[in-house]
Amino acid sequence: EQEMRQAEDRVMQPVLERLRKVLDRLAKDRGYDLILDVKTPGVIYSSSAIDITDAVVAAYDAEARQPRK
């Protein structure tokens, strides 16, 4: 079973890499900020414009500097 999964991964890897390039180009060309896979949970593409990681870290750090009540 493990060998079968590894073989499938080897075969699918080039296809998935090619698909990722196509999706990136399509998203940029059409102005999409997010592409989701409807069959499996997960983000397929997200633009850096909607990445709020830095804002979350800054807000958390600001909160952590406040004295506890």
RAFENWO-V86111 format. One record per residue. N is the residue number from 1. RES is the residue in one small letter. SS is DSSP state (helix for helix, strand for strand, loop for the rest). OMEGA is omega in whole degrees, -180 to 180 (NA if undefined). D_CENTER is the distance of its C-alpha to the mean C-alpha in Angstrom with 1 decimal. Layout:
<<N,RES,SS,OMEGA,D_CENTER> <N,RES,SS,OMEGA,D_CENTER>>
This chain:
<<1,e,loop,179,28.2> <2,q,helix,178,26.2> <3,e,helix,179,27.6> <4,m,helix,178,26.6> <5,r,helix,179,22.9> <6,q,helix,178,23.0> <7,a,helix,178,24.7> <8,e,helix,178,22.2> <9,d,helix,180,19.3> <10,r,helix,-179,21.4> <11,v,helix,-175,22.1> <12,m,helix,-175,18.6> <13,q,helix,179,16.9> <14,p,helix,179,18.4> <15,v,helix,-179,17.6> <16,l,helix,177,13.9> <17,e,helix,178,13.9> <18,r,helix,178,16.0> <19,l,helix,179,14.0> <20,r,helix,179,10.8> <21,k,helix,179,13.4> <22,v,helix,-180,14.9> <23,l,helix,177,11.9> <24,d,helix,-180,11.2> <25,r,helix,180,14.9> <26,l,helix,-180,15.3> <27,a,helix,-180,12.9> <28,k,helix,-180,14.7> <29,d,helix,-177,18.1> <30,r,helix,177,17.8> <31,g,loop,178,16.4> <32,y,loop,175,13.4> <33,d,loop,-175,11.1> <34,l,strand,173,8.8> <35,i,strand,180,8.9> <36,l,strand,174,9.1> <37,d,loop,-177,10.8> <38,v,loop,-177,14.2> <39,k,loop,178,15.5> <40,t,loop,-179,13.2> <41,p,loop,176,11.1> <42,g,loop,178,7.3> <43,v,strand,178,4.7> <44,i,strand,180,5.6> <45,y,strand,170,5.4> <46,s,strand,180,5.8> <47,s,loop,179,8.9> <48,s,helix,-180,10.1> <49,a,helix,-179,12.8> <50,i,helix,178,11.2> <51,d,loop,-177,9.9> <52,i,loop,-177,12.9> <53,t,helix,-178,12.6> <54,d,helix,179,15.8> <55,a,helix,179,17.6> <56,v,helix,179,17.0> <57,v,helix,-180,18.3> <58,a,helix,180,21.2> <59,a,helix,178,22.2> <60,y,helix,180,22.1> <61,d,helix,178,24.2> <62,a,helix,179,26.6> <63,e,helix,-178,27.0> <64,a,helix,180,27.7> <65,r,helix,-180,30.4> <66,q,loop,177,32.3> <67,p,loop,179,35.1> <68,r,loop,180,34.7> <69,k,loop,NA,36.9>>
